Amino acid sequence: MINLMKNDIKIGPIILHAKGPLFLIAGPCVIENEAQTLIVANTLKEISEDLGIHIIFKTSYDKANRTSINSYRGPGIDDGLKIIQKIKKATNLPVLSDVHGIEEVEKASKVLDVIQIPAFLCRQTDLILAAAKTGLPINIKKGQFLSPWEMREAIYKVTSVGKNDIIVTERGSSFGYNNLVVDMRSIAIMRGFGFPVVFDATHSVQLPGGGGNCSGGQREFVPHLARAAVAAGADGVFLEVHPDPDSALCDGPNSLPLDEIRPLLIQLKAIHDLVKMI
């Protein structure tokens, strides 16, 4: 028997709750510049209002886990958070970004509505505890090296400080070199922990390190896996989007073009509504 989430989760102006509507975490992988990031945020805001889907805006001020030392990482925490704050004020969308070190947490918590723990860091106890102690909701991405049932321990780390506003995100599992595979059973398993589960359709089609000095990706499979995950019971979907993914400075091969988001969300919303009736 799969449990539903134990508590409503307030994220900025929205509330996630049991048997609630589908929600989306979406935005560009990393801040490339303020103007482009605002274009993406405004487009997502319009889609949110038109389709009645809660959207949490996601971007990164620093990508500390790039393959190469020469890869673009972002504007950094200070300039990046200023841009995220502007987007939050302009769109009224709740905002999410990832933290990579304990020293970032306090500063990030003053702007963010959700703190994300990257997949590579989902076992970093001190980082998770520092994020939990801010009082903000936490999105923990399942490491591609973990089984879904091992995520229970990451959840326990957050609840150990009295926090229950937790999201867990599935993003595929390592399958040989430079490849990931998604086991849809993980969605049901992690939903059984009592918290909402998000499916990261972007990073599940990533080919980690597949480009030698960068990661590759197969964005053509994003819609297929996203539809399957929602049918399997995912509460939300994570998508990285870009106006022109082929020119993106990070994760372009597995990011969706911005103009493909609306039709995909229409499909996902219909599937989610059907699953809720079962």
Phi, psi and chi 1 to 4 in degrees:
 res  aa     phi    psi   chi1   chi2   chi3   chi4
   1 MET       -  125.9  179.3   68.5  178.8      -
   2 ILE   -92.4  126.5  -59.6  -58.9      -      -
   3 ASN   -78.9  151.5  -60.7  -40.6      -      -
   4 LEU   -88.3  170.5  -66.3  170.2      -      -
   5 MET   -59.6  145.9   64.1 -176.8   79.3      -
   6 LYS   -78.4  -29.9  -62.6  173.0 -178.8  175.8
   7 ASN  -137.4  151.7  -57.6  -66.2      -      -
   8 ASP   -66.5  144.9  -69.9  -12.8      -      -
   9 ILE  -119.6  116.4  -60.1  178.0      -      -
  10 LYS   -90.0  123.5 -171.5  174.9 -172.3  -51.6
  11 ILE  -127.7  100.9  -61.5  176.2      -      -
  12 GLY    58.9 -127.8      -      -      -      -
  13 PRO   -86.0    1.5   30.9  -34.6      -      -
  14 ILE  -114.0  159.0   70.5  174.8      -      -
  15 ILE  -128.3  127.5  -64.3  176.8      -      -
  16 LEU   -96.6  133.5  -50.7 -178.5      -      -
  17 HIS  -147.1  166.2   55.0   86.5      -      -
  18 ALA   -57.1  136.6      -      -      -      -
  19 LYS    58.9   23.3  -65.0 -172.4  176.9 -179.6
  20 GLY   -78.8  176.8      -      -      -      -
  21 PRO   -70.9  160.4   25.6  -33.6      -      -
  22 LEU   -57.9  140.9  179.4   75.3      -      -
  23 PHE  -126.2  161.5   66.6   94.3      -      -
  24 LEU  -128.5  136.5  176.8   69.8      -      -
  25 ILE  -107.9  118.3  -60.0  173.1      -      -
  26 ALA  -153.3  154.1      -      -      -      -
  27 GLY   157.0 -179.5      -      -      -      -
  28 PRO   -72.5  150.1   26.2  -32.8      -      -
  29 CYS   -53.4  -47.9  174.0      -      -      -
  30 VAL  -143.3  152.8   65.4      -      -      -
  31 ILE   -69.7  117.0  -63.0  170.5      -      -
  32 GLU   -93.9  -40.6  -64.7 -177.9   10.5      -
  33 ASN  -162.1  163.0   59.1   68.9      -      -
  34 GLU   -65.6  -44.0 -179.0  177.0  -29.0      -
  35 ALA   -61.8  -47.7      -      -      -      -
  36 GLN   -64.9  -41.2 -179.2 -166.9   83.5      -
  37 THR   -63.3  -38.1  -51.1      -      -      -
  38 LEU   -68.9  -35.5 -171.6   56.3      -      -
  39 ILE   -60.5  -46.3  -72.5  171.3      -      -
  40 VAL   -61.9  -45.9  174.8      -      -      -
  41 ALA   -62.6  -43.2      -      -      -      -
  42 ASN   -65.2  -38.7  -78.4  -32.2      -      -
  43 THR   -63.8  -43.7  -58.3      -      -      -
  44 LEU   -64.8  -36.3  -68.2  172.8      -      -
  45 LYS   -61.8  -44.0  173.9   68.2  172.5  179.4
  46 GLU   -62.0  -43.3  -67.9  174.1    6.2      -
  47 ILE   -64.0  -41.7  -67.2  172.6      -      -
  48 SER   -57.3  -46.4  172.6      -      -      -
  49 GLU   -70.1  -40.7  -66.8  175.3  -17.6      -
  50 ASP   -68.6  -40.1  -69.2  -12.7      -      -
  51 LEU   -98.4   -7.7  -58.7 -175.3      -      -
  52 GLY    67.7   37.5      -      -      -      -
  53 ILE  -113.4  128.3  -66.3  178.4      -      -
  54 HIS   -66.8  129.3  -71.1  -41.3      -      -
  55 ILE  -123.2  129.0  -66.4 -178.4      -      -
  56 ILE  -102.1  121.8  -59.2  166.3      -      -
  57 PHE   -79.2  130.0 -178.2   77.3      -      -
  58 LYS  -120.9  131.9  176.9  -90.9  166.4 -168.2
  59 THR  -156.8  173.7 -167.3      -      -      -
  60 SER  -124.0  137.3  -63.0      -      -      -
  61 TYR   -85.1  -19.0   50.8   79.2      -      -
  62 ASP  -156.9  124.4  178.8   24.0      -      -
  63 LYS  -100.1   96.8  -59.8  -61.5  -68.4 -173.9
  64 ALA   -84.4   -3.2      -      -      -      -
  65 ASN  -115.0   33.6   55.7   -9.1      -      -
  66 ARG   -69.3  154.2  -61.7  -58.4  -52.7  -85.5
  67 THR   -63.9  -44.8  -57.2      -      -      -
  68 SER  -110.8  149.1  168.6      -      -      -
  69 ILE   -63.6  -22.5 -172.0   67.7      -      -
  70 ASN   -91.0   -2.9  -62.4  -46.1      -      -
  71 SER   -72.6  147.9  -63.7      -      -      -
  72 TYR   -66.7  133.4  176.7   75.2      -      -
  73 ARG  -110.5  -22.0  -70.3  179.7   52.5  164.4
  74 GLY   123.0  179.2      -      -      -      -
  75 PRO   -78.3  -10.0   29.0  -35.4      -      -
  76 GLY    97.4  167.0      -      -      -      -
  77 ILE   -65.7  -42.3 -172.6  167.9      -      -
  78 ASP   -69.0  -55.3  -67.7  -37.0      -      -
  79 ASP   -66.8  -36.3  -69.5  -19.0      -      -
  80 GLY   -65.1  -44.6      -      -      -      -
  81 LEU   -65.6  -31.8  -74.1  174.6      -      -
  82 LYS   -62.9  -41.2  -71.9  177.5 -176.6  176.7
  83 ILE   -67.8  -43.0  -67.5  172.1      -      -
  84 ILE   -62.0  -39.5  -67.1  172.5      -      -
  85 GLN   -63.1  -40.8  178.1   67.0   62.5      -
  86 LYS   -62.7  -41.6  -71.2  180.0 -178.7  178.9
  87 ILE   -66.5  -41.3  -72.1  166.7      -      -
  88 LYS   -59.6  -43.2 -179.5  177.0  178.6  177.9
  89 LYS   -70.7  -39.7 -176.9  176.0 -179.4 -179.8
  90 ALA   -72.4  -33.6      -      -      -      -
  91 THR  -108.9  -19.3   64.7      -      -      -
  92 ASN    63.1   18.6 -160.1   37.1      -      -
  93 LEU   -81.9  140.3  -69.3  173.5      -      -
  94 PRO   -64.9  150.4   20.2  -28.6      -      -
  95 VAL  -123.7  146.8  -67.0      -      -      -
  96 LEU  -134.5  141.8  171.6  153.2      -      -
  97 SER  -150.7  164.3 -168.1      -      -      -
  98 ASP   -97.1  151.0   31.8   17.5      -      -
  99 VAL  -115.2  144.8  -65.2      -      -      -
 100 HIS  -116.2  -10.3  -67.4   87.4      -      -
 101 GLY  -148.4  153.0      -      -      -      -
 102 ILE   -58.2  -33.6  -63.2  170.1      -      -
 103 GLU   -66.9  -15.5   68.8  -79.5   -2.1      -
 104 GLU   -87.1  -22.3  -61.6  177.1   20.6      -
 105 VAL   -62.3  -48.9  170.9      -      -      -
 106 GLU   -62.3  -45.6 -178.1  177.9   -0.5      -
 107 LYS   -64.2  -43.7 -172.4  175.0  -69.7 -173.6
 108 ALA   -64.6  -35.5      -      -      -      -
 109 SER   -66.4  -18.7   70.1      -      -      -
 110 LYS   -76.0  -14.5  -62.6 -178.2 -175.2  -55.5
 111 VAL  -116.6  -42.3  173.7      -      -      -
 112 LEU   -74.8  153.9  -57.5  179.9      -      -
 113 ASP   -98.7  -24.1  -64.6  -65.0      -      -
 114 VAL  -137.6  134.3 -174.3      -      -      -
 115 ILE  -101.1  129.4  -66.5  178.1      -      -
 116 GLN  -104.4  133.1 -179.2  167.6  -78.7      -
 117 ILE   -96.5  116.1  -55.6  -62.3      -      -
 118 PRO   -61.5  154.5  -20.9   32.7      -      -
 119 ALA   -56.1  -42.2      -      -      -      -
 120 PHE   -64.2  -18.7  -75.3  123.2      -      -
 121 LEU  -113.0   13.8  -59.3  177.2      -      -
 122 CYS   -69.3   -8.7   67.9      -      -      -
 123 ARG  -105.5    4.5  -68.2 -175.9   57.3  148.8
 124 GLN   -80.7   94.0  -65.5  -63.6   95.4      -
 125 THR   -56.1  -48.9  -59.2      -      -      -
 126 ASP   -64.1  -36.3  -70.1  -17.0      -      -
 127 LEU   -66.6  -44.8 -179.8   61.4      -      -
 128 ILE   -62.8  -43.7  -67.9  174.0      -      -
 129 LEU   -64.6  -41.3  -68.0  177.2      -      -
 130 ALA   -62.1  -42.5      -      -      -      -
 131 ALA   -65.3  -43.0      -      -      -      -
 132 ALA   -62.8  -36.8      -      -      -      -
 133 LYS   -70.7  -10.7  -71.3  174.7 -177.7  176.8
 134 THR   -72.0  -19.8   66.0      -      -      -
 135 GLY    88.7   -6.1      -      -      -      -
 136 LEU   -81.1  155.0  -69.2  174.7      -      -
 137 PRO   -59.4  148.4  -23.9   34.3      -      -
 138 ILE  -121.1  130.2  -51.5  -62.0      -      -
 139 ASN  -106.6  115.0  179.5   31.4      -      -
 140 ILE  -103.6  120.0  -49.5  174.7      -      -
 141 LYS   -87.6  130.8  -59.1 -172.0   76.1  172.9
 142 LYS   -68.7  126.3  179.1  179.7   76.4   65.2
 143 GLY   -62.2  143.5      -      -      -      -
 144 GLN   -69.2   -3.7   50.9  -90.3   61.7      -
 145 PHE  -103.1    5.4   44.8   84.7      -      -
 146 LEU  -113.0  150.7  -70.7 -175.6      -      -
 147 SER   -79.4  157.6   64.0      -      -      -
 148 PRO   -61.5  -35.7   16.4  -28.6      -      -
 149 TRP   -69.1  -22.1   45.3   88.1      -      -
 150 GLU   -69.5  -17.2  -71.9  175.8  -88.3      -
 151 MET   -68.1  -16.5  -76.9  -62.2  -72.3      -
 152 ARG   -58.0  -36.3 -174.0 -168.4  -57.8  -90.0
 153 GLU   -70.3  -36.1  -59.0  -53.8  -42.3      -
 154 ALA   -63.5  -40.0      -      -      -      -
 155 ILE   -63.6  -42.1  -70.9  170.4      -      -
 156 TYR   -59.4  -33.3  -75.5  161.0      -      -
 157 LYS   -63.6  -38.8  -68.4  174.5 -176.1  179.5
 158 VAL   -71.8  -46.5  178.4      -      -      -
 159 THR   -68.2  -18.8   59.6      -      -      -
 160 SER   -64.8  -21.0   72.5      -      -      -
 161 VAL  -103.9   14.9  -61.5      -      -      -
 162 GLY    87.0   15.1      -      -      -      -
 163 LYS  -102.9  137.1  -80.6  -66.0  -63.3  176.9
 164 ASN  -126.5    5.5  -71.4  -63.7      -      -
 165 ASP   -88.9   84.8  -66.2  -20.7      -      -
 166 ILE  -128.7  137.1  -55.5  164.8      -      -
 167 ILE  -119.9  140.5  -59.3  168.0      -      -
 168 VAL  -117.9  141.0  -70.1      -      -      -
 169 THR  -122.3  127.7  -65.4      -      -      -
 170 GLU   -87.3  133.7  165.0   62.1   34.5      -
 171 ARG  -140.0   25.7   52.8   85.8   30.8   89.9
 172 GLY    89.0  166.3      -      -      -      -
 173 SER  -126.7  148.1  -60.7      -      -      -
 174 SER   -60.5  136.4  -64.8      -      -      -
 175 PHE  -138.3   84.7 -172.3   70.7      -      -
 176 GLY    74.7 -162.9      -      -      -      -
 177 TYR   -81.7  135.3  -64.2  122.5      -      -
 178 ASN    58.7   30.6  -52.1  125.8      -      -
 179 ASN  -148.0  151.5 -161.6   17.0      -      -
 180 LEU  -127.2  154.2  -59.7  170.5      -      -
 181 VAL  -135.9  146.6   66.1      -      -      -
 182 VAL  -107.1  127.1  179.2      -      -      -
 183 ASP  -103.2  106.1 -179.5   -4.0      -      -
 184 MET   -64.6  -14.9  -68.6  -61.9  170.3      -
 185 ARG   -63.2  -25.4  -65.1  175.7  -61.0  177.1
 186 SER   -63.0  -29.0   66.9      -      -      -
 187 ILE   -65.5  -46.7  -66.6  170.3      -      -
 188 ALA   -65.3  -41.3      -      -      -      -
 189 ILE   -61.3  -48.0  -69.4  167.5      -      -
 190 MET   -74.6  -28.6  -67.6 -165.3  -64.4      -
 191 ARG   -63.8  -28.1  -79.8 -166.6   99.9 -123.7
 192 GLY   -64.7  -14.0      -      -      -      -
 193 PHE   -77.9  -11.3  -59.1  150.0      -      -
 194 GLY    96.0   16.1      -      -      -      -
 195 PHE  -131.1  155.3  -60.4   94.9      -      -
 196 PRO   -64.3  144.3   19.9  -30.5      -      -
 197 VAL  -115.7  131.2  172.7      -      -      -
 198 VAL  -108.8  143.8  167.8      -      -      -
 199 PHE  -105.5  121.6  176.8   66.2      -      -
 200 ASP   -88.3   93.5 -178.2  -13.5      -      -
 201 ALA   -72.4  -22.6      -      -      -      -
 202 THR   -72.1  -56.2  -67.0      -      -      -
 203 HIS   -79.6  -12.8  -67.7   97.4      -      -
 204 SER   -73.1  -18.4  -68.3      -      -      -
 205 VAL  -106.2    9.5  -59.0      -      -      -
 206 GLN   -71.4  149.1 -172.5 -178.2   58.6      -
 207 LEU  -112.2   88.7  -59.1  174.9      -      -
 208 PRO   -57.2  122.4  -23.0   34.7      -      -
 209 GLY    67.4   11.6      -      -      -      -
 210 GLY   -67.5  -16.1      -      -      -      -
 211 GLY   -96.4   11.1      -      -      -      -
 212 GLY    85.7  -72.1      -      -      -      -
 213 ASN  -106.7   14.1   64.9  -10.6      -      -
 214 CYS  -159.5  167.7   63.4      -      -      -
 215 SER   -88.1  149.9  -68.3      -      -      -
 216 GLY  -102.4 -168.7      -      -      -      -
 217 GLY  -175.5  164.5      -      -      -      -
 218 GLN  -130.8   75.9  -62.5  173.4  -52.4      -
 219 ARG   -62.7  -19.9   77.4  170.3   73.7  100.1
 220 GLU   -63.8  -18.0   65.7  -89.5   22.2      -
 221 PHE   -94.4   -4.8  -65.0  121.2      -      -
 222 VAL   -56.1  -51.2  165.4      -      -      -
 223 PRO   -60.9  -38.0  -22.8   34.2      -      -
 224 HIS   -63.5  -48.1  -58.1  -79.7      -      -
 225 LEU   -70.1  -36.2  -69.7 -177.7      -      -
 226 ALA   -63.2  -43.4      -      -      -      -
 227 ARG   -63.7  -41.8  -71.2 -170.2  -68.5  -98.3
 228 ALA   -63.5  -40.9      -      -      -      -
 229 ALA   -66.7  -42.0      -      -      -      -
 230 VAL   -65.9  -39.6  173.5      -      -      -
 231 ALA   -63.0  -30.3      -      -      -      -
 232 ALA   -80.3   -5.4      -      -      -      -
 233 GLY   113.2    8.4      -      -      -      -
 234 ALA   -60.1  138.4      -      -      -      -
 235 ASP   -81.0  -26.9  -59.2  -72.5      -      -
 236 GLY  -151.3  169.1      -      -      -      -
 237 VAL  -130.0  142.7  175.0      -      -      -
 238 PHE  -110.2  124.6 -178.8  110.2      -      -
 239 LEU  -135.4  130.2  -65.0  169.6      -      -
 240 GLU   -93.6  132.2  -73.5 -174.5  -14.6      -
 241 VAL  -129.7  155.8  -61.4      -      -      -
 242 HIS  -154.9  142.5 -166.4  -79.0      -      -
 243 PRO   -59.1  -32.9  -23.3   33.1      -      -
 244 ASP  -145.5   84.0  179.6   18.2      -      -
 245 PRO   -56.3  -30.6  -26.5   35.3      -      -
 246 ASP   -67.4  -17.1  -70.7  -26.1      -      -
 247 SER  -108.2    4.2   68.3      -      -      -
 248 ALA   -63.4  147.2      -      -      -      -
 249 LEU   -85.0   -6.9  -59.8 -179.8      -      -
 250 CYS  -157.3  131.8 -179.5      -      -      -
 251 ASP    59.4   26.2  -88.3   -4.5      -      -
 252 GLY   -58.2  -43.9      -      -      -      -
 253 PRO   -61.7  -22.5  -25.7   36.4      -      -
 254 ASN  -115.3   10.9   42.7  -80.3      -      -
 255 SER   -92.5  148.2  -66.7      -      -      -
 256 LEU   -89.8  144.8  -85.6 -172.2      -      -
 257 PRO   -61.7  141.7  -22.4   33.3      -      -
 258 LEU   -57.1  -35.8 -170.7   55.8      -      -
 259 ASP   -76.5   -2.0   59.1    7.7      -      -
 260 GLU   -98.6   -2.8  -66.0 -175.8   12.2      -
 261 ILE   -71.2  -47.0  -61.6  -57.6      -      -
 262 ARG   -57.7  -53.3 -175.3 -174.0  -65.0  -94.0
 263 PRO   -61.6  -34.2   16.4  -28.8      -      -
 264 LEU   -66.9  -41.8  176.7   58.0      -      -
 265 LEU   -65.9  -34.1  -76.3 -179.0      -      -
 266 ILE   -60.3  -43.3  -68.7  172.6      -      -
 267 GLN   -65.0  -46.9  -66.4  178.4  -13.0      -
 268 LEU   -63.5  -39.2  -62.4 -178.3      -      -
 269 LYS   -63.7  -41.4 -173.8  173.4 -174.4  -70.6
 270 ALA   -64.9  -41.7      -      -      -      -
 271 ILE   -64.6  -43.8  -66.2  169.7      -      -
 272 HIS   -63.0  -42.6 -172.6  -94.9      -      -
 273 ASP   -62.5  -38.1  -69.9  -16.6      -      -
 274 LEU   -66.9  -44.1  179.5   62.2      -      -
 275 VAL   -62.5  -36.6  170.6      -      -      -
 276 LYS   -62.8  -25.3  -77.3 -163.2  -57.8 -179.8
 277 MET   -78.2  -15.0  -63.7  170.5   58.6      -
 278 ILE   -80.2      -  -60.9  173.3      -      -
